Amino acid sequence: MAHWLLKSEPDDWSWAEQVAKGRDGAEWTGIRNFSAQNNLRAMKKGEQAFFYHTGKERAIVGIVRVIAEAHPDSTDSAWRAVDVAAVQKLPTPVGLDRIKADKRLTGMALARLPRLSVQPVSEPEWRIVCQMGGLD
């Protein structure tokens, strides 16, 4: 099963807002980059993604699960969206500075393509970031 990273500006959509949506989750809308769209289309129900706060925070703060695969974006049906629900908060947010400083993560898309809003995460990267965030 693949893993992903979804970026959000906390002033637009925060981890707290995602959690408040509960098990019903929320549609992940507004992705207008073709590479990010291809990643959305590749996401499968049940797969998990890191929830990343952009802007001043620049940190992975939680984990979400894909609950609905790619479908027309409700804000513009020419594009696609997925639905995600919060799984858990990371006990310790994992900042971009920590990711870039860890030599094991130099190949991670977040370190190489920091502006891409939907990114794949390899299994080893997933395990390392989860450990860094205080999850076993």
Secondary structure, DSSP 8 states (H G I E B T S, - for coil): --EEEEEE-TTTS-HHHHHHTGGG-EEE-----HHHHHHHHH--TT-EEEEEE-TTT-EEEEEEEEEEEEEEETTEEEEEEEEEEEEEEEEEEEEHHHHHH-GGGTTSHHHH-TT-SEEEE-HHHHHHHHHHTT--
